[in-house]
């Protein structure tokens, strides 16, 4: 019973925290995209974020990074990563810490017009404030005319085993260098000396388990189990292997010297997402408490629109569960989801996030959206009710149809979520950060730059007709139902300290009220009788 109560408390607090104010950590004036976030395994308050930033002066994209040593309350000034060639632009950052607290940045630096570029890795020994010289991982001409330099992901072995400290990079064929001749392949490259240099690349796929000639960009997603075993998933469609498209799991217990292969799922063509604008990450995550437990996520359309689904294995990929639908909006409601990411906590709890359109006015990609999530305890078979992560619904902008905003990122450490994503609420694409602490309190306070902790008086509670609110420097009052839907917004234009809100038309039930002040946000539960 105690565990059940704690689980319910977890669900409530995670939702309450979700209405805290998001931080714009990029503040770019043109375009900021594709953020990635990593947290120091030895210090959960140490966060590093990287993203793509368009520099108007140079008419090029740079990778920028920022660091927080206090859990996101304050941030270092942005650092721009210098190009290895003045003609280059950069893309596709990802980050990882090793066991000793060093942080590594992987990215592409390239120029299509001169048919040149490479994937690079840089190391920081001061937590991400400064970055060392770049080490080339693989370049445009490493594999003839295949140009294997798109969407690198970095993963670092922190198992404490014989391969501890190894850095693994996966890449694929690009779509920006013109037509690439088939077949198409996922690539694997490793460093065994802490990122000083990288070994010869190899294909992840092989005969009988080929990615094939139909899927031009077989993006590999990788993870490492607690015993140091490397896992990678990639899409495949080879008719001699399977008439249906499928996802293949490649694994290696010898640091990539050899791989073994299993099928995760095959997908009938009629449930594959066909919308070309939708952002289709399919993360693979390893449970740190169980070396044989992996989870895999993908968007599919068995109910008519793109929903978030999960499959899991408890035997290292030999067998996989049936699909589990994560988003809990009504089935077949003609609203699509996308932009999936997920993470395990150190104790085996699991969180999933995505871009959600359940409250949007239209059914297609080009409509307003929010960031939502769901959590599952290690010893539970069910996910929590979905909760809202972003603090507002954001209107669509055509920039979201372009490449460069294909992923978000979420991390879960010590029951605390840290999330980054891109949206256009400011009129341009910026990177937003949210951190939600599950500290056991029913009231969640988000502290802004001010050192003052906001306080508010709300009465009566329970409510019959009207509610009286007393708080200093009020700016806005928002009421949500327990599904995260906004039922009332009241802007306080004169920063009043007292306001009365008529709730006569509000249906009976339990709600959350968020009071935004200049000092922060307080969220409380209210009951309408």
N, C-alpha and C positions, 0 to 999 in steps of 0.2 A: 504493500500500500504506500509506503514511504517513497519508493521509487516512482510509482505512478504519479504521486503528488508533485515530486520534483520534475517529472517530465512535463506535466501540465504547466508548472511554473515556468519551466524553460520555454515552452511554446509561447506563453503569454508575454514573457519578458522580451523574447526575441522579436515579437511583433511590436510591442510597445516601443522598443528601441528603434525600430525601423522608421519611425516617423521623425527621428532626429534630423537636423538640417545637414544636408550634404555639403561638402567642401569642394570648391573649384580649385584644384591644385596645379592646373596648367596655365590658365588665364591667357592663352594664346589669342592673337588678334585675327588669325585667318583659319587655321586648321590644326587641331591636336587629335591624334588617333591612336588606336590599337594599344591601349595601356597594358602593362604587366606589373605585377606586385610580388615581392618576396619578403619574407620575414625571417630574421635571424633565429636559428633553432636554439641558440643559447640565450636569447634575450627577446622576448615577445613584444617588447616596446620598440624594437629597432626595425623599421619598415623602409624598404627602398622601392620606389616606383619609377618606371621608365615608360616613355611614350614617344610617338612621332610628332614633331613640331615643324610646321612650315614657317621658315624664316623669310619674311617679305623682302628684306634687304638683299638677300642672296638668291631669292627665287628657288630655294631648294629646301628639302626636308632634312632636318637634323634629328638625331636621337637626343632627348633630354632626360635627365634623372633628377629626382629629389629624394631627400632622406629625412626621416623623423626618428628621433631617439626617445620620444615620449608618447608613443602610441598614436601619433597623428594629430596631437594638439598643436604642435609647431613643426615647421618644415624648413629645411635648408633652402638657400637660393637654388634655382634650377641650374644644372650644369649641362652645357651642350657638348656632345661628343664630337671631337674634331674629325673631319673626313680624312681618309687616307690618300685621297686625290682631290684636288680642288674642284674637279668637274663632277664629283660624285654627289649623290643624294643617298639618304639612309632610309631603312624601313625595318619592320618586323623585330622589335626588341623582345627579348625574354631574359629573365634573371634567375639566378640560383645561388644559394649559400652552400659552402662546404661545412664540414663538422667544426672547423676552427673559427668560423665567423667571417672568413673572406667571402666577398660577393663577386659574382661573375656576370658579365653582360654579354649576351649574344645578339648580333644584328647583321643586316646586310648593308654593304656600302657599294654603290654601283652607278653606272651610267649606261643606259641602253644605247644612246647615240654613238658611243665609241665601243660598244660590245665588250664591256669590261666591268669587273666587279668581283667581290668575294664575300663570303660569310666570315665574320671576325668575332673573336672573343677578347674582352678586356677584363682585367682583374683589379679589384679595389681592396687594399689592405686597411683602409680607414673607414670602412662601413659604407662606402658609396659616395663619399665627399670628393674623392679624386680617383681617376682611372689610369691604369698603366697603359703601356704600349699595346697595340692590337696584335693578336696572333691569328694568322690566316688559318681557317678551317678547311675551306674548299672554295674553288673559284669557278668563274663562268666557263673556262675551258678545261676543267678537270676531267670531263667525260665527253670529249668531242663536241658535238653540236647539241648536247642535252641540257647544258647550262644549269647545273643542279644547285641553284643558290636561292631558292624561294622558301619562305616561311620556316626558318630554322627555329627549333625548340631546344633549349638546354635543360639537361637533367643531370644532377650530381649525386654520386653514391655517398651516402652518409651512414652506411650500415655498420661501420666499424669492422667490417670483414676484410678479406684480402684485396678487394678492389676499392676500398674506401678512398675517396678523393678523386676517383676517375670522373672525368667529364664526358658526357655523351651528347652529341649534336645530331639531330635528324633534319633532313631537308628534302626537297622535291624539285621537280621541273617547274619552271616559271611560266607565266602567261604574258609577261611584259616584253620579252625579247623576240617577239614574233612567233611564227609557227615552229613548234618543236616536233621533230619526227618521232613517231612511236617506235618501240614500246616506251611506256612511262614507268618510272621506278621511284620508290622511296629510298633515301640514302642514309647511311650510318657512318659517323666519324667519331673517334674517341681521342681523348688525351689522357695519358697515364702519368703525366708529370706536372699536374696542377695548372694546366692551361698554357704552359710555356710553348708547347708545340702540339700538333695533332697528327695522328697516324694516317696512313693511306685510307681513303674512303672505300666503302663497299656497299653493294645493294643489300637492302633488307630482304626483298623478295627473292624467290628462286623458283626453279622449275617445279611445277605442280602447285605453286603458291604465288604466282605472278600477279602483279597489279594489273598488267595487261595493256591493251591498246585503245580502250574505249574511254577510260577515265584519264583526262590529260594531266590532272594534278592530284596524285594519290597521297594526300597529306598524311604523314605519320605522326601520331601522338604517343608519347612514351611516358613510362613511370618506372620506379625502382621499388621493389619490395624491401622489407626490413632486413632480409638476409642477403641483399645485394644483387638479387636477380633482376635483370633488365627485361622489361616488357614493352612491346610496341604494337599498336593497332594501325592498320592501313586498309583502304578500300580496294576491292578487286572486282573486275568483271571480265572474266575469260570464259567463253562458252564451253570450252573443253574441260574446265574445272568445275563450273557450276552455271546452269542456265540463268540463274538470278544473280544480281549483284550481291556481294558478300563483304563482310569485314573479317580480316584475318589477324590473328594474334601471333606475333613472333616473340619468342623469349630466348634469353641466353643467360646461363649461369657461369659463363667464362669470359665475361666482359666483351662480348660481341665477336669472339673468335668463331663461333658457330651459333646457329639459331635452330630452334624447333618451332613447329607451326601447328596451329589449331584454328578451326573456324569458330568465330564468336556467333555470328548470326548471318543468315541470308535474308534478303529483303525482296519480296515480290515487287515487281516494277510499279504496280498500282498504288503502293503505299510510300513510295519514295517522294520526297519533297521536290516539286518541279519548278517552283518559283526561283528565278535566277538571281533575284536581289537578296534573298534570305541568307543570313550569316550562319553557316552550318559547321560549327565546331563540334567534334565528337570526342571529348576528353576520356582518357583512361586513367583511373586513379587506384593506387595500391593502399590497402588498409595497414597502417603501421603496427597494429596489434595482432594481425593474422597474416602470415606470409603467403597464404594461399587464397586470400580474399581480394578480388579485384572487382571494380565496378566500371561500367562503360555506358556512355550516354550518346543518344542520337535523336534527331528530329525525324519523325515519320508521320504519316497521315492516315492511319487506319480508320479514323472517325471523320475524315473529310478535310481537316485543317491540320497544320503543323503543330504537334504537341511534343513535349519533352518526355522521353522514355529512357528507362534504365534497365540494364541487364547486369547480373552479377554472378560470379563464380566463387566457390569456396574450395576448389581443388586445383587452383593454379591455372585454370583455363580449359580443363578437360571437358567439363560440362558447364552450361550456363542456364540461368533461370529464365522463366518466361518474362516478357517485357512488363515493366511497371510504369504506369503513367504518373508523372510527378505533378504537373500543373493541375490544380483541382477546380478550375473554372468549368462550367457545364460542357459536357461532351457534345461535339458537333455544333458548337456555337458560332462557327464561321469567324473565328479569331485565331490568328497564327502566333506562335511563339518562336523565338530564335535566340542566338547569342549565348549558348549554354557554357557554364563553367562549374567546377565542383572541387571539393577538397575534403579530406579526412582530418579530424583532430587527432592529437596524439593518443587519445583514449578510445579511438574508433568511432566517435560520432561523425556523422556525414552531413555536409551541407551542399545544396545545389542552387545555382542562381541562373537567371535567364532574363531576356527582354520580353515583356509581357504586354499583350494588347487586349486583355479582357475588358478593360474600361474604355476602349477606343470606339470611335463612332463608325469606323469602316472595317472591312474584312481583309483588306490587302496589306502588303508590306508598307505602303506609303501612307501610314496613319500614325496617330499619336501612340505613345508607349510609356511604360514604366519598367523599373527593374524589380523583380520579385524573386523570392527564394523559398526553399523548404528545407527542413532539417530532420534527421533521423538519429535517434540514440543507438548506440552499439547493440544493446540488448533488446531493441524493439524491431518489429517487423514492418511497422508502418511509419510513414512520414508525418510530420506535423502539418496542420493546415498551412497553406501557403501564406507568406507574409510579405509585406511591401518593404523594399530596401530603399528605393529612391523616394524623395519627399514630395515629388510632384509629378504629374503626368505631363509629358513633353510633346509638343506638336512636331509633326514630321517636317524634315527639311531635305531637299534633294541631295545634299552632301552625303546623306546616309546611304544613298544608292551607289556611291563610289567605293572603290577599294580603299583599305587603310583604316577601316573601323570594324574589322571582322571578328574581334574577340573582346571579351571583358575578362576580369580575373577576380577570384575570391580565395581567401585563405581563412582557415579556422584553427585557432590555437587557444587553448585554455578557455573554451566556450566563448571566445570572442571572434566575431567576424570582422574581417577587413576586406573591403570591396572597392574596385576601381572600374570605371566604365566611361565611355564617351557619350555625351548627348548635346543637344543644340538649344537648351533652354535660354542661353544668353544671346541667341541669334547667330552663333558660330559654334563649331564643334570643339568642345573643351572636355578635359578629363576631370571626373568627379570622384570623390573619395567618401566612403562611409565606414564608420567603425561602430559596432554595436556590442557593448559589453553586457554579459549576462552575469550580473553580480548578486542576484537573489532579491533585489529590491523591486517592489511593484511599480514604483515611480522611477522613470528613467530621465536623467538630466543630461543634456548635451552641452558641454561648456564651450563657448566661443572664445575669442581673444581676451575678453574681459576676465578678470580674476573673480568676479562676483558670481555666485551661484544663484540662479533665478529662483524665486519662490512665488507661490500664488495661493490664494484662498478661493475655494469654489463652494458655493452653498446655494440652495440646499442640495444634498446628495444622499438619497435618491431625489429625483426631480419630478415635479408634477406638471408645471407649466413653463416657468422661466428659471434661468440659472444666473446667478450673480457671480462675477469674477473680479477679483481684486489682485492686481499685479503691477509692478512698476515698469514703465516704459514699454507697455504692450504695443505690438505691431500687428499681430494677426491671431485669430482663434480659428482652429479647424476641428471639426468633429468627424470621426470615422466610425463606420461599423466594424465588426470583428472580422470581416472579409477584406478590410483595407479600403473599402469604397468611401470616398468623401461624400458626406451627406450635408455638410454646411461649412461655408467659409465666411468669416467676418473680418474684414480689414479694419484695423484701428488706425486711422490716418493721423490723429492728433496725439498719439502715444499716451492715451488715457491710462489712468490707474484703476478705473472702475468701469465696468460695462455690464449691461443686462442683455441677455439673449433670450428671445422668445422661442421655446421649444415645444409649443403646443402641438404642432403638426408632426413632431417626431414620434415614430412608433415606439411602443413599449419594448424595452430590451436593454442590453449592455452596450456601451459605446466607449470610445477613447477620445479624449479631448486634448489637443495639442495647443499650448499657449506659447507663442513666439514673442520674446522680448528682446531688447537690445543686448541683454546679457546671456541669452541662451534660450533653450526650449525646455519646458516641463510638460510631461504627458501624464495624464491621470485617467483612471477608469471612472465612468459615471453610469448611473442606472436611471433610466426613464420608466416611471411607473404609470 
